[in-house]
Amino acid sequence: MSESFEEFLAAERELGRQAWAQAEAAALPEQDLAGLDPVQLRDDLADCDANQQPTTAALLRAMLDRAIAWQTTRARPPRRQGEAER
């Protein structure tokens, strides 16, 4: 029974870590989001996962998700055939 309680506590800590990371990423100003490089964030995230840094990894994962979502909404739509370039 002790093991399942420890697993429960670990899961609760992880949920709290994720919620904190998502709140921090949500608070980033647009100018900061514009300057984020998703490839660099992905590389940094892989490094944190490899070095067992769960708090930093959670923050980077939330920042990566927010940066990609932000950049996707601001991507220029593809030109239609025959449309003049501006």
C-alpha positions as CSV (number, residue, x, y, z in Angstrom):
1,M,0.0,0.0,0.0
2,S,2.9,2.3,0.7
3,E,4.1,2.1,-2.9
4,S,0.7,3.2,-4.4
5,F,0.6,6.1,-2.0
6,E,4.1,7.1,-3.1
7,E,3.0,6.9,-6.7
8,F,0.0,9.0,-5.9
9,L,2.2,11.7,-4.3
10,A,4.6,11.6,-7.3
11,A,1.6,12.1,-9.7
12,E,0.3,15.0,-7.6
13,R,3.7,16.7,-7.6
14,E,3.9,16.2,-11.4
15,L,0.4,17.7,-11.9
16,G,1.4,20.7,-9.7
17,R,4.7,21.1,-11.7
18,Q,2.8,21.1,-15.0
19,A,0.2,23.6,-13.8
20,W,2.9,25.9,-12.6
21,A,4.8,25.6,-15.9
22,Q,1.7,26.3,-17.9
23,A,0.9,29.4,-15.8
24,E,4.4,30.7,-16.3
25,A,4.4,30.1,-20.0
26,A,1.0,31.8,-20.3
27,A,2.4,34.9,-18.6
28,L,5.1,35.4,-21.3
29,P,4.6,38.6,-23.2
30,E,4.2,38.5,-27.0
31,Q,7.6,40.1,-27.6
32,D,9.3,37.2,-25.7
33,L,7.2,34.6,-27.6
34,A,8.3,36.1,-30.9
35,G,11.9,35.7,-29.9
36,L,11.7,32.0,-28.9
37,D,13.3,29.4,-31.2
38,P,11.2,26.2,-31.0
39,V,14.2,24.1,-32.2
40,Q,16.4,25.5,-29.4
41,L,13.7,24.9,-26.9
42,R,13.3,21.3,-28.1
43,D,17.0,20.7,-27.7
44,D,17.1,22.3,-24.3
45,L,14.1,20.2,-23.3
46,A,15.8,17.0,-24.4
47,D,18.9,18.0,-22.4
48,C,16.8,18.6,-19.3
49,D,15.0,15.2,-19.7
50,A,18.4,13.5,-20.1
51,N,19.8,15.1,-17.0
52,Q,16.6,14.4,-14.9
53,Q,15.6,18.0,-14.4
54,P,11.8,17.6,-14.3
55,T,10.9,21.2,-13.2
56,T,13.0,22.9,-15.9
57,A,11.8,20.3,-18.5
58,A,8.1,21.0,-17.5
59,L,8.7,24.8,-18.0
60,L,10.5,24.3,-21.3
61,R,7.7,22.0,-22.5
62,A,5.0,24.5,-21.7
63,M,7.1,27.3,-23.3
64,L,7.6,25.2,-26.4
65,D,3.8,24.5,-26.6
66,R,3.0,28.2,-26.2
67,A,5.6,29.4,-28.6
68,I,4.4,27.0,-31.4
69,A,0.8,27.9,-30.8
70,W,1.6,31.6,-30.9
71,Q,3.8,31.3,-34.0
72,T,1.2,29.2,-35.8
73,T,-1.5,31.8,-35.3
74,R,0.7,34.5,-36.7
75,A,2.0,32.5,-39.7
76,R,1.3,34.1,-43.0
77,P,-1.2,32.0,-45.0
78,P,0.1,30.6,-48.3
79,R,-0.4,32.7,-51.4
80,R,-3.1,31.6,-53.8
81,Q,-2.0,30.8,-57.3
82,G,-1.9,34.0,-59.4
83,E,-1.9,36.3,-56.4
84,A,0.7,39.1,-56.6
85,E,3.4,39.3,-54.0
86,R,3.1,42.4,-51.7
